[in-house]
Each structure stands twice: as C-alpha cells, then as structure tokens.
C-alpha cells in the first residue's frame, strides 16, 4: 500500500494538461494531444498494469472525460471518439477507438457514471447513455423557451446532470433519489431550475450523489453527504479554497490521483494516493 504521493517516472518530461479516472482506470492527456491510460491486471482495459498510449499518431486530442467504464476523447477538429463502452449498435471495445457518429464541432465533453454530454460551438447540447445494456446515440437536449441564456458549463454526476448558464442560473435533471438536484424532495425530474442564484462554478461527483456550487464568495452543497441527505442547497459554514476542499468535508471518498504543479521540480508529474485500485498500479510504475 502507498500512503503518500509518488512520482510516476514513465511520464517524466511530459507536460500533463488533464487527468481523469473511471471505476478501474485512469486517463491522462498531454499537451501534444496524446492520451495514456492505466488499469489494474483484472481490468478489461488490458494495460498490463502500466500506462499505454491509446491514440494513433495522426489523432490529437484536446480534452478527455471518463465514465465508469468508458472514456471520451475530443479531437482538436471537434470530433468525439469513445474508447470502451460505446453508443449505438457498435460492439463494446477496450482495445480501439470509435468515432461517435453525428457529433461534430464539439467544444466540451462531460461524463457521468453511465451517461455523457457534449456542447457544440453553437451552444447545442447532446446527451446519451453508455451502459452495457443501454446504448443510445446522442440526442439533442431542449430547454424551455424562457431560458435564452447561453450555457457556461455542464457537469455530470452518478445519474444526474447540472447545467450552468452565463446569467448564473443553474438547471438540473435526472435522478434525485438522494436530493442531488437540490429541489427539496426526492422526485426525479426533467430539466428544472435549481433554487440558487448567481452561480459561477459547479461540480458533482460521478461516484457520490451530491452536488456543489460556488457563487463567488461561498460554497453550497446538496445531496447525499456523510452528514445525511441535504435536499436543498446549503451554504457551507467553513471557508474553502476549492471544490476539493469542500468535498473532503462532505464525503468519505478517497482521493485517487492529483496533478502536481510545483515549478522547476515536479511540473507535469502525475501523483497517486492510496485507494482500492491505484495502489496496485503505482507499485508497478515507480
């Protein structure tokens, strides 16, 4: 077991721009558009307990997003590729990338536990499911006519999604079993406005049913926390410097990785913390 951050030497001299993880794998995006993944020996990703480059030399990506068992990659020309459980009638694959049909001019990709979303350059939102028994092609998400502001950000949780607009309004949809939509009850919803204003940033956990928002001065949380279920947004009493700090107060979930950014010494190194899976991976890499 590893109880402190460890440098992964195989990634030396690479500048890391994004890190994300699924249930039993971690994905890394470098500044030159390369994507690496690592998983344990029991995983279907078949990385032999080490990082492997998964994109061909002619493909360059600018964003990645991990679901429970799938990985999305946004190419620099706006096309989206899936690696793992894919959409439509294609056969699931953990050894090759497949371009998702009908998605183009995409500027943002997001993964929840088993669902994915994307935004086009025109602000159009598409969503689709990625489960072993429920694979659907992307479909356009429509908002009520009175919601004319442009989308600023999207985040996806275990079974719900949040949509932040440039005017500070926050909307949500999906599962509300633990109050993760912040509407005062546990009823599932289609797109509904969440009662919190002037929101600047949002976050939610893929593996925990809670949501977070920041209005520029205070952090708010709702859903299932270690203090019970909060069915409406609750302002956090203690000052926090980030969503990571706020979530550490609310749940007992272990941190699995971090991106070190110490100038001249560790810039670009990926570091891991102990948990149920990545202690095995790091032991084989360092």
C-alpha positions in Angstrom: 0.0 0.0 0.0 1.1 3.6 -0.7 0.2 6.3 1.7 1.9 9.3 0.2 2.2 10.9 -3.3 4.6 9.0 -5.6 6.1 10.2 -8.9 5.4 8.1 -11.9 8.7 8.0 -13.8 7.2 6.8 -17.1 5.6 10.2 -17.6 8.8 12.2 -17.0 9.4 15.0 -19.5 5.7 15.1 -20.5 3.5 18.1 -19.7 0.2 16.8 -18.4 -2.8 19.0 -19.1 -5.7 16.9 -17.9 -6.2 13.8 -15.6 -9.5 11.9 -15.1 -10.5 8.5 -13.8 -13.2 5.9 -14.2 -14.1 2.9 -11.9 -10.9 0.9 -12.6 -8.7 3.1 -14.8 -7.1 6.5 -15.1 -6.6 8.6 -18.2 -4.0 11.3 -18.9 -3.9 13.9 -21.7 -0.6 15.5 -22.6 -0.1 18.9 -24.2 0.8 17.3 -27.6 -2.6 15.6 -27.7 -1.6 12.1 -26.6 -3.9 10.0 -24.3 -2.5 7.4 -21.9 -4.5 5.0 -19.8 -3.6 2.6 -17.0 -5.6 0.0 -15.2 -5.1 -3.0 -12.9 -4.5 -6.5 -14.1 -8.1 -7.5 -13.7 -9.5 -4.7 -15.8 -10.9 -5.1 -19.3 -8.7 -2.2 -20.4 -5.7 -4.6 -20.7 -2.9 -2.2 -19.9 -0.8 -4.8 -18.1 -0.5 -2.6 -15.1 1.3 0.2 -16.8 0.4 3.3 -18.9 -0.1 2.8 -22.6 -0.7 5.3 -25.4 -4.1 4.6 -27.0 -4.4 7.2 -29.8 -2.8 6.7 -33.2 -0.1 9.3 -34.2 -2.4 11.1 -36.6 -5.0 11.8 -33.8 -4.5 14.7 -31.5 -6.9 15.4 -28.6 -7.7 18.5 -26.5 -10.0 17.1 -23.9 -10.8 13.8 -22.2 -13.7 12.6 -19.9 -14.1 9.3 -18.0 -17.3 7.5 -17.2 -17.5 4.4 -15.1 -16.4 2.1 -17.9 -15.8 4.4 -20.9 -13.5 7.1 -22.0 -14.4 10.0 -24.3 -11.8 12.0 -26.2 -12.4 15.3 -28.0 -10.2 15.7 -31.1 -8.8 19.1 -31.9 -11.0 19.3 -35.0 -14.2 18.9 -32.9 -15.0 15.2 -33.4 -15.6 12.9 -30.4 -14.1 9.4 -30.0 -15.1 6.7 -27.5 -12.9 4.0 -26.0 -14.7 1.3 -24.0 -18.5 1.0 -24.0 -19.8 3.0 -27.0 -23.0 4.2 -28.4 -25.5 2.8 -30.9 -25.1 -0.8 -32.2 -21.3 -0.9 -32.2 -19.7 -3.7 -30.2 -18.0 -2.6 -26.9 -14.3 -2.5 -27.2 -11.5 -1.8 -24.8 -8.8 -2.0 -27.5 -9.8 0.5 -30.1 -11.3 4.0 -30.5 -14.5 4.6 -32.4 -15.8 7.9 -33.6 -19.3 8.8 -32.3 -21.5 9.5 -35.3 -23.4 12.8 -35.7 -21.2 14.7 -33.2 -19.1 17.5 -34.8 -17.9 21.0 -33.9 -17.9 19.9 -30.2 -16.1 22.2 -27.7 -16.8 20.4 -24.4 -17.3 16.8 -23.3 -18.6 15.5 -19.9 -19.0 12.0 -18.5 -21.2 10.9 -15.6 -21.2 7.4 -14.3 -23.0 5.9 -17.3 -24.0 8.9 -19.3 -22.3 11.5 -21.4 -22.9 15.1 -22.7 -21.3 17.5 -25.1 -21.7 21.1 -26.2 -21.2 22.3 -29.8 -19.6 25.6 -30.8 -23.2 26.9 -31.3 -24.2 26.0 -27.7 -26.2 22.9 -28.6 -26.2 20.2 -26.0 -26.3 16.5 -26.8 -26.7 13.6 -24.3 -26.5 9.8 -24.5 -26.2 6.7 -22.3 -23.2 4.4 -22.1 -24.2 1.2 -20.3 -23.7 -2.4 -21.2 -27.4 -2.9 -21.8 -28.5 0.6 -22.7 -26.5 2.2 -25.6 -28.1 5.2 -27.3 -27.0 7.6 -29.9 -26.6 11.3 -28.9 -29.8 13.2 -28.8 -30.4 17.0 -28.7 -31.3 18.4 -25.2 -34.0 21.1 -25.4 -34.6 23.8 -22.8 -37.8 25.8 -22.2 -38.3 28.8 -24.4 -37.9 31.2 -21.4 -34.3 30.0 -20.9 -32.5 32.0 -23.5 -29.1 32.5 -21.9 -26.0 30.6 -23.2 -24.6 27.6 -21.5 -21.4 28.2 -19.5 -20.7 24.8 -18.1 -22.1 21.2 -17.7 -21.2 18.6 -15.1 -22.5 15.0 -14.8 -23.0 13.0 -11.6 -23.8 9.4 -10.9 -27.3 9.6 -12.5 -27.9 13.4 -12.8 -26.7 16.4 -14.7 -26.3 20.1 -13.9 -26.3 22.9 -16.5 -24.9 26.3 -15.6 -25.9 29.3 -17.7 -23.9 32.5 -18.2 -26.6 34.5 -16.3 -25.9 32.5 -13.1 -28.9 30.2 -13.3 -28.5 26.5 -12.6 -30.7 23.8 -14.0 -30.6 20.1 -13.4 -32.2 16.8 -14.5 -32.1 13.1 -13.8 -32.1 11.1 -10.6 -33.0 12.9 -7.4 -33.0 9.8 -5.2 -30.7 11.4 -2.6 -31.7 15.0 -3.3 -28.8 15.6 -5.7 -30.9 18.1 -7.7 -31.5 20.3 -4.6 -35.2 20.7 -5.1 -36.4 19.9 -1.6 -37.7 16.4 -2.4 -36.5 13.1 -3.9 -38.5 13.1 -7.1 -36.7 12.5 -10.4 -37.0 15.5 -12.8 -36.7 16.5 -16.3 -34.9 19.8 -16.8 -35.8 22.0 -13.8 -34.3 25.2 -12.4 -32.5 24.7 -9.1 -33.2 27.4 -6.4 -29.8 29.0 -6.2 -28.7 32.2 -7.9 -25.6 33.9 -9.3 -23.7 30.6 -9.6 -20.2 30.9 -11.1 -18.9 27.4 -10.9 -20.4 23.9 -10.4 -19.2 20.4 -9.6 -20.6 17.0 -8.7 -19.2 13.5 -8.1 -19.5 10.6 -10.6 -19.5 8.1 -7.7 -21.2 10.1 -4.9 -24.7 11.5 -5.1 -24.0 15.1 -4.2 -23.6 18.4 -6.0 -21.6 21.6 -5.3 -21.9 25.2 -6.4 -19.8 28.4 -5.9 -21.3 31.9 -6.2 -18.0 33.9 -6.0 -17.9 34.1 -2.2 -19.4 30.9 -0.7 -19.7 27.2 -1.5 -23.0 25.4 -1.4 -23.7 21.7 -1.3 -26.7 19.3 -1.6 -27.5 15.6 -2.0 -26.1 12.7 0.0 -23.3 13.7 2.4 -21.8 12.0 5.3 -23.9 14.3 7.5 -27.2 12.9 6.0 -29.1 14.0 2.9 -29.4 17.7 2.1 -32.4 18.1 -0.1 -31.8 21.8 -0.8 -28.6 23.8 -1.4 -26.9 24.5 1.9 -24.2 27.2 2.4 -21.1 25.7 3.9 -20.1 27.3 7.2 -16.4 26.9 6.9 -14.3 28.8 4.4 -13.0 26.7 1.5 -10.5 27.4 -1.2 -11.7 24.9 -3.8 -14.3 22.2 -4.6 -11.8 19.6 -3.5 -11.6 21.2 0.0 -15.4 21.4 0.2 -16.0 17.8 -1.0 -13.4 16.5 1.5 -15.7 17.8 4.3 -18.8 16.2 2.8 -17.8 12.7 1.9 -15.5 9.9 2.9 -14.4 9.1 -0.6 -10.6 8.6 -1.0 -8.7 10.8 -3.4 -7.2 8.6 -6.2 -4.9 11.0 -8.0 -3.6 14.5 -8.3 -1.7 16.6 -10.8 1.4 18.2 -9.3 2.3 21.7 -10.5 5.4 22.6 -8.5 7.5 24.8 -10.7 11.0 23.6 -11.8 10.7 20.4 -9.7 7.6 18.3 -10.3 5.7 20.2 -13.0 3.7 17.8 -15.2 4.2 14.7 -13.0 1.1 12.7 -12.1 0.9 11.6 -8.5 -1.4 9.0 -6.9 -2.8 8.5 -3.5 -3.8 5.1 -1.9 -7.2 3.7 -2.7 -8.7 0.3 -3.6 -7.2 0.2 -7.1 -4.4 2.6 -7.8 -2.1 1.4 -5.1 -1.6 -1.6 -7.3 -1.0 0.5 -10.4 1.6 2.8 -8.8 3.5 -0.1 -7.3 4.3 -1.4 -10.8 5.3 2.0 -12.2 7.6 3.7 -9.7 
